Amino acid sequence: MSDVKQLNLTTYGCPLHYIKAREAIQTIDVDQSINFLVNTGEAVNEVLNSLTNDGQQCEITSNDVLTTTISVRRKK
C-alpha cells in the first residue's frame, strides 16, 4: 500500500483552503486518498462540505484543539 499524501492547509483562509484542496485532489488517481490538515472550526465545515458536494468521499480522521485532519478519497 502506498503512502497517503498530506497537505497542510492551515495557512489558508476561505476560499483558498478549498481551492488548494481541490487542486491537490486533481493530482491523485481515482480511488486514491489524500489527507488535509485544516484549522479546527469553520474551515473544517467549509472544506468537508465543499469536497463532499464535489462528489469526493470525505471523513474526519483526527480532531485536535487547533487542527483537524480530513481524509479524502477521490471519486471522480
DSSP file (Angstrom, degrees, kcal/mol; ACC not computed):
  #  RESIDUE AA STRUCTURE BP1 BP2  ACC     N-H-->O    O-->H-N    N-H-->O    O-->H-N    TCO  KAPPA ALPHA  PHI   PSI    X-CA   Y-CA   Z-CA
    1    1 A M              0   0    0      0, 0.0     2,-0.1     0, 0.0     3,-0.1   0.000 360.0 360.0 360.0 135.3    0.0    0.0    0.0
    2    2 A S        -     0   0    0      1,-0.1     2,-0.1     0, 0.0     0, 0.0  -0.384 360.0 -93.4 -81.9 159.7    1.4    3.4   -0.9
    3    3 A D        -     0   0    0     -2,-0.1     2,-0.5     1,-0.1    -1,-0.1  -0.436  38.3-121.6 -69.7 144.1    1.8    6.3    1.5
    4    4 A V        -     0   0    0     -2,-0.1    30,-0.2    -3,-0.1    -1,-0.1  -0.754  26.4-122.9 -88.6 130.3   -1.1    8.8    1.6
    5    5 A K  E     -a   34   0A   0     28,-0.7    30,-2.9    -2,-0.5     2,-0.4  -0.349  23.4-156.2 -67.0 150.9   -0.1   12.4    0.8
    6    6 A Q  E     -a   35   0A   0     28,-0.2     2,-0.4    65,-0.0    30,-0.2  -0.999   6.0-166.1-131.4 137.4   -0.8   15.0    3.3
    7    7 A L  E     -a   36   0A   0     28,-2.7    30,-2.6    -2,-0.4     2,-0.7  -0.986  16.3-138.8-125.3 127.7   -1.3   18.7    2.6
    8    8 A N  E     +a   37   0A   0     -2,-0.4     3,-0.2    28,-0.2    30,-0.2  -0.759  26.8 168.4 -86.6 116.1   -1.2   21.4    5.3
    9    9 A L    >   +     0   0    0     28,-3.1     3,-1.6    -2,-0.7    30,-0.2   0.216  44.8 107.6-109.0  11.8   -4.0   24.0    4.6
   10   10 A T  T 3  S+     0   0    0     27,-0.3    -1,-0.1     1,-0.3    28,-0.1   0.686  73.7  58.1 -68.9 -17.7   -3.8   25.8    8.0
   11   11 A T  T 3  S+     0   0    0     -3,-0.2     2,-0.3     2,-0.1    -1,-0.3   0.495  95.2  81.3 -89.7  -1.8   -2.2   28.9    6.5
   12   12 A Y    <   -     0   0    0     -3,-1.6     2,-0.2     4,-0.0    -3,-0.0  -0.799  61.8-156.2-107.4 145.7   -5.0   29.5    4.0
   13   13 A G    >>  -     0   0    0     -2,-0.3     4,-1.9     1,-0.1     3,-0.6  -0.440  46.3 -25.7-103.4-176.1   -8.4   31.2    4.6
   14   14 A C  T 34 S+     0   0    0      1,-0.3    -1,-0.1     2,-0.2    29,-0.0  -0.537 125.2   3.4 -73.4 136.0  -11.7   30.9    2.8
   15   15 A P  T >> S+     0   0    0      0, 0.0     4,-2.1     0, 0.0     3,-0.6  -0.948 120.7  68.3 -96.1   9.6  -12.0   30.1    0.0
   16   16 A L  H <> S+     0   0    0     -3,-0.6     4,-2.8     1,-0.2     5,-0.2   0.832  94.9  58.7 -63.1 -33.7   -8.3   29.4   -0.7
   17   17 A H  H 3X S+     0   0    0     -4,-1.9     4,-1.8     1,-0.2    -1,-0.2   0.903 110.2  43.9 -62.8 -37.9   -8.1   26.3    1.6
   18   18 A Y  H <> S+     0   0    0     -3,-0.6     4,-2.9    -5,-0.2    -2,-0.2   0.911 112.8  51.3 -69.8 -42.8  -10.9   24.7   -0.5
   19   19 A I  H  X S+     0   0    0     -4,-2.1     4,-2.3     1,-0.2    -2,-0.2   0.922 111.3  47.6 -61.0 -44.6   -9.3   25.7   -3.8
   20   20 A K  H  X S+     0   0    0     -4,-2.8     4,-2.1     2,-0.2    -1,-0.2   0.891 112.8  49.6 -64.1 -39.7   -5.9   24.3   -2.8
   21   21 A A  H  X S+     0   0    0     -4,-1.8     4,-2.1    -5,-0.2    -2,-0.2   0.929 110.9  49.1 -64.0 -45.6   -7.6   21.1   -1.6
   22   22 A R  H  X S+     0   0    0     -4,-2.9     4,-1.2     1,-0.2    -2,-0.2   0.900 111.3  49.8 -61.6 -41.9   -9.5   20.7   -4.9
   23   23 A E  H  < S+     0   0    0     -4,-2.3     4,-0.4    -5,-0.2     3,-0.2   0.903 110.1  51.0 -62.9 -41.5   -6.3   21.3   -6.9
   24   24 A A  H >< S+     0   0    0     -4,-2.1     3,-1.4     1,-0.2     4,-0.3   0.869 104.5  57.0 -65.8 -36.9   -4.4   18.7   -4.8
   25   25 A I  H >< S+     0   0    0     -4,-2.1     3,-1.4     1,-0.3    -1,-0.2   0.850  98.7  61.1 -62.4 -33.8   -7.2   16.1   -5.5
   26   26 A Q  T 3< S+     0   0    0     -4,-1.2    -1,-0.3     1,-0.3    -2,-0.2   0.659  96.7  61.3 -68.0 -14.5   -6.7   16.5   -9.2
   27   27 A T  T <  S+     0   0    0     -3,-1.4     2,-0.3    -4,-0.4    -1,-0.3   0.518  97.6  68.3 -90.3  -5.6   -3.1   15.3   -8.8
   28   28 A I  S <  S-     0   0    0     -3,-1.4     2,-0.1    -4,-0.3     3,-0.1  -0.750  86.7-105.4-112.1 161.7   -4.1   11.9   -7.5
   29   29 A D    >   -     0   0    0     -2,-0.3     3,-2.1     1,-0.1    45,-0.3  -0.413  47.7 -81.3 -81.0 158.1   -5.8    9.0   -9.2
   30   30 A V  T 3  S+     0   0    0      1,-0.3    45,-0.2    -2,-0.1    -1,-0.1  -0.347 119.3  21.1 -55.8 137.5   -9.5    8.0   -8.7
   31   31 A D  T 3  S+     0   0    0     43,-3.4    -1,-0.3     1,-0.3     2,-0.2   0.433  98.1 117.3  74.5   4.6   -9.8    5.9   -5.5
   32   32 A Q    <   -     0   0    0     -3,-2.1    42,-2.6    42,-0.1    -1,-0.3  -0.630  57.6-133.0 -89.7 161.4   -6.6    7.2   -4.1
   33   33 A S  E     - B   0  73A   0     40,-0.2   -28,-0.7    -2,-0.2     2,-0.3  -0.802  19.6-174.5-116.6 156.5   -6.6    9.2   -0.8
   34   34 A I  E     -aB   5  72A   0     38,-2.2    38,-3.0    -2,-0.3     2,-0.4  -0.985  17.8-137.5-144.1 145.2   -5.1   12.4    0.4
   35   35 A N  E     -aB   6  71A   0    -30,-2.9   -28,-2.7    -2,-0.3     2,-0.5  -0.874  12.3-159.5-107.2 137.9   -5.2   14.0    3.9
   36   36 A F  E     -aB   7  70A   0     34,-2.8    34,-2.8    -2,-0.4     2,-0.6  -0.968   7.0-151.0-117.6 129.5   -5.8   17.7    4.5
   37   37 A L  E     +aB   8  69A   0    -30,-2.6   -28,-3.1    -2,-0.5   -27,-0.3  -0.888  29.0 169.7 -97.5 117.4   -4.8   19.4    7.7
   38   38 A V  E     - B   0  68A   0     30,-2.9    30,-2.9    -2,-0.6     2,-0.2  -0.854  41.1 -88.9-126.7 161.1   -7.1   22.3    8.4
   39   39 A N  E   > - B   0  67A   0     -2,-0.3     5,-0.5   -30,-0.2    28,-0.3  -0.505  50.3-109.0 -67.9 133.5   -7.8   24.7   11.2
   40   40 A T  T   5S+     0   0    0     26,-2.2     2,-0.4    -2,-0.2     3,-0.1  -0.390  85.9  39.1 -62.9 139.0  -10.4   23.3   13.6
   41   41 A G  T >>5S-     0   0    0      1,-0.1     4,-1.1    -2,-0.1     3,-1.0  -0.954 119.4  -4.3 124.3-143.3  -13.7   25.3   13.4
   42   42 A E  H 3>5S+     0   0    0     -2,-0.4     4,-2.5     1,-0.3     5,-0.2   0.800 123.3  65.9 -60.8 -32.0  -15.5   26.7   10.4
   43   43 A A  H 3>5S+     0   0    0      1,-0.2     4,-2.6     2,-0.2     5,-0.3   0.865  97.7  55.5 -59.6 -36.1  -12.7   25.7    8.0
   44   44 A V  H <><S+     0   0    0     -3,-1.0     4,-2.8    -5,-0.5     5,-0.3   0.952 110.3  44.1 -61.0 -49.8  -13.5   22.0    8.6
   45   45 A N  H  X S+     0   0    0     -4,-1.1     4,-2.6     1,-0.2     5,-0.3   0.908 114.0  50.6 -62.4 -42.4  -17.1   22.5    7.6
   46   46 A E  H  X S+     0   0    0     -4,-2.5     4,-2.0     2,-0.2     5,-0.2   0.944 117.2  37.8 -62.6 -49.2  -16.2   24.6    4.6
   47   47 A V  H  X S+     0   0    0     -4,-2.6     4,-2.5     2,-0.2     5,-0.3   0.940 119.0  48.2 -69.1 -47.1  -13.6   22.1    3.2
   48   48 A L  H  X S+     0   0    0     -4,-2.8     4,-2.1    -5,-0.3    -2,-0.2   0.935 116.1  42.5 -59.9 -49.8  -15.6   19.0    4.2
   49   49 A N  H  X S+     0   0    0     -4,-2.6     4,-2.5    -5,-0.3    -1,-0.2   0.906 114.9  49.9 -66.4 -41.9  -18.9   20.2    2.7
   50   50 A S  H  X S+     0   0    0     -4,-2.0     4,-1.3    -5,-0.3    -2,-0.2   0.924 113.6  44.4 -64.7 -44.7  -17.4   21.6   -0.5
   51   51 A L  H  <>S+     0   0    0     -4,-2.5     5,-2.2     2,-0.2     4,-0.3   0.875 113.0  51.4 -69.5 -36.1  -15.4   18.5   -1.3
   52   52 A T  H ><5S+     0   0    0     -4,-2.1     3,-1.7    -5,-0.3    -2,-0.2   0.914 108.5  51.7 -64.1 -42.5  -18.4   16.3   -0.5
   53   53 A N  H 3<5S+     0   0    0     -4,-2.5    -1,-0.2     1,-0.3    -2,-0.2   0.787 102.9  60.2 -64.0 -26.8  -20.5   18.4   -2.8
   54   54 A D  T 3<5S-     0   0    0     -4,-1.3    -1,-0.3    -5,-0.2    -2,-0.2   0.556 126.5-102.7 -75.5  -7.7  -17.9   17.9   -5.5
   55   55 A G  T < 5S+     0   0    0     -3,-1.7    -3,-0.2     1,-0.3     2,-0.2   0.558  76.3 137.2  98.8   9.9  -18.5   14.1   -5.2
   56   56 A Q      < -     0   0    0     -5,-2.2     2,-0.7    19,-0.1    -1,-0.3  -0.545  57.9-118.2 -87.7 156.1  -15.5   13.1   -3.1
   57   57 A Q  E     +C   73   0A   0     16,-2.2    16,-2.9    -2,-0.2     2,-0.3  -0.856  43.1 179.3 -94.5 116.7  -15.6   10.7   -0.2
   58   58 A C  E     +C   72   0A   0     -2,-0.7     2,-0.3    14,-0.2    14,-0.2  -0.909  13.9 166.5-125.3 145.7  -14.6   12.6    2.9
   59   59 A E  E     -C   71   0A   0     12,-2.0    12,-3.1    -2,-0.3     2,-0.5  -0.981  37.2-115.9-153.1 148.4  -14.2   11.8    6.6
   60   60 A I  E     +C   70   0A   0     -2,-0.3    10,-0.2    10,-0.2     3,-0.1  -0.739  31.7 174.0 -82.2 124.6  -12.6   13.4    9.6
   61   61 A T  E     +     0   0A   0      8,-2.5     2,-0.3    -2,-0.5     9,-0.2   0.597  67.1  20.6-108.0 -15.9   -9.7   11.1   10.8
   62   62 A S  E     -C   69   0A   0      7,-1.3     7,-2.8     2,-0.0     2,-0.4  -0.961  58.2-173.3-154.7 135.3   -8.3   13.3   13.6
   63   63 A N  E     +C   68   0A   0     -2,-0.3     5,-0.2     5,-0.2     2,-0.2  -0.885  15.7 166.4-136.8 103.1   -9.7   16.3   15.5
   64   64 A D        -     0   0    0      3,-3.0    -2,-0.0    -2,-0.4   -24,-0.0  -0.478  51.5 -94.0-105.7 179.5   -7.4   18.2   17.8
   65   65 A V  S    S+     0   0    0     -2,-0.2     3,-0.1     1,-0.2    -1,-0.0   0.917 121.4  19.1 -61.2 -44.7   -7.9   21.6   19.5
   66   66 A L  S    S+     0   0    0      1,-0.2   -26,-2.2   -27,-0.1     2,-0.3   0.777 127.3  32.9 -99.8 -30.5   -6.2   23.6   16.8
   67   67 A T  E     -B   39   0A   0    -28,-0.3    -3,-3.0     2,-0.0     2,-0.4  -0.919  54.6-160.7-133.6 155.3   -6.2   21.3   13.7
   68   68 A T  E     -BC  38  63A   0    -30,-2.9   -30,-2.9    -2,-0.3     2,-0.5  -0.991  15.1-140.1-132.1 139.6   -8.3   18.7   12.1
   69   69 A T  E     -BC  37  62A   0     -7,-2.8    -8,-2.5    -2,-0.4    -7,-1.3  -0.897  14.1-165.6-103.2 126.8   -7.3   16.1    9.5
   70   70 A I  E     -BC  36  60A   0    -34,-2.8   -34,-2.8    -2,-0.5     2,-0.5  -0.956   7.6-152.4-110.8 122.2   -9.8   15.3    6.7
   71   71 A S  E     -BC  35  59A   0    -12,-3.1   -12,-2.0    -2,-0.5     2,-0.5  -0.832  14.4-168.5 -95.2 129.2   -9.1   12.2    4.7
   72   72 A V  E     -BC  34  58A   0    -38,-3.0   -38,-2.2    -2,-0.5     2,-0.6  -0.973  12.5-160.9-124.5 128.0  -10.4   12.4    1.1
   73   73 A R  E     -BC  33  57A   0    -16,-2.9   -16,-2.2    -2,-0.5     2,-0.3  -0.935  28.9-123.2-104.3 123.2  -10.8    9.6   -1.4
   74   74 A R        +     0   0    0    -42,-2.6   -43,-3.4    -2,-0.6   -42,-0.1  -0.483  34.1 172.4 -69.7 128.1  -11.0   10.8   -4.9
   75   75 A K              0   0    0     -2,-0.3    -1,-0.2   -45,-0.2   -19,-0.1   0.558 360.0 360.0-112.4 -15.0  -14.2    9.5   -6.6
   76   76 A K              0   0    0    -47,-0.1   -46,-0.1   -22,-0.0    -2,-0.1   0.331 360.0 360.0-157.7 360.0  -14.2   11.4   -9.8
